[in-house]
Amino acid sequence: METIDTVSHSAHEAVDKIANATNKAAEALGEKGEQWKNAEQRLAENCRTYIRDNPVTSLGIAVAAGFLLSRLLSGR
């Protein structure tokens, strides 16, 4: 009976360690996700500011990018 209790106790400790590690990993991923979201928001705001401050240059960049994409995707 003592062996069963020891094995049971060890199994519970292992499960607790795994659950703790899983929770820490989930928290870390949540923090990284939040950091990525914030970085995306900053990038979008920087793009909006650049476009507002440099509309002609932005239009030229958009036209050039569209031209390059169409050439790449057309298979020529």
C-alpha positions as CSV (number, residue, x, y, z in Angstrom):
1,M,0.0,0.0,0.0
2,E,2.9,2.3,0.8
3,T,4.3,1.8,-2.7
4,I,1.0,2.8,-4.3
5,D,0.9,5.9,-2.2
6,T,4.4,6.8,-3.1
7,V,3.7,6.3,-6.9
8,S,0.5,8.2,-6.6
9,H,2.2,11.1,-4.8
10,S,5.0,11.2,-7.4
11,A,2.4,11.2,-10.2
12,H,0.5,14.1,-8.6
13,E,3.8,16.0,-8.3
14,A,4.6,15.4,-11.9
15,V,1.2,16.5,-13.0
16,D,1.5,19.6,-10.9
17,K,4.9,20.5,-12.4
18,I,3.5,20.0,-15.9
19,A,0.5,22.2,-15.2
20,N,2.7,24.9,-13.7
21,A,5.0,24.8,-16.8
22,T,2.0,24.9,-19.1
23,N,0.6,27.9,-17.3
24,K,4.0,29.7,-17.5
25,A,4.2,29.0,-21.2
26,A,0.7,30.2,-21.8
27,E,1.5,33.4,-19.9
28,A,4.7,34.0,-21.9
29,L,2.8,33.4,-25.2
30,G,0.1,35.8,-24.0
31,E,2.8,38.5,-23.3
32,K,4.4,37.9,-26.7
33,G,1.1,38.1,-28.4
34,E,0.4,41.4,-26.7
35,Q,3.9,42.7,-27.7
36,W,3.3,41.7,-31.4
37,K,-0.1,43.4,-31.3
38,N,1.5,46.6,-29.9
39,A,4.3,46.4,-32.5
40,E,1.7,46.1,-35.3
41,Q,-0.3,49.0,-34.0
42,R,2.9,51.2,-33.8
43,L,3.9,50.1,-37.4
44,A,0.4,51.0,-38.7
45,E,0.5,54.4,-37.0
46,N,4.0,55.1,-38.4
47,C,2.8,54.2,-41.9
48,R,-0.3,56.4,-41.5
49,T,2.0,59.3,-40.4
50,Y,4.4,58.7,-43.3
51,I,1.6,58.6,-45.8
52,R,0.0,61.8,-44.4
53,D,3.4,63.6,-44.4
54,N,4.5,62.3,-47.8
55,P,1.5,61.6,-50.0
56,V,3.3,61.8,-53.4
57,T,6.1,59.6,-52.3
58,S,3.7,57.1,-50.8
59,L,1.7,57.0,-54.0
60,G,4.9,56.3,-56.0
61,I,5.9,53.5,-53.6
62,A,2.4,52.0,-53.9
63,V,2.5,52.1,-57.7
64,A,6.0,50.6,-57.8
65,A,5.0,47.8,-55.4
66,G,1.9,47.1,-57.4
67,F,3.9,46.9,-60.6
68,L,6.5,44.6,-59.1
69,L,3.9,42.3,-57.6
70,S,2.0,42.1,-60.9
71,R,5.3,41.2,-62.7
72,L,6.1,38.6,-60.2
73,L,2.7,37.0,-60.1
74,S,2.1,37.1,-63.9
75,G,4.8,34.5,-64.4
76,R,6.7,36.4,-67.2
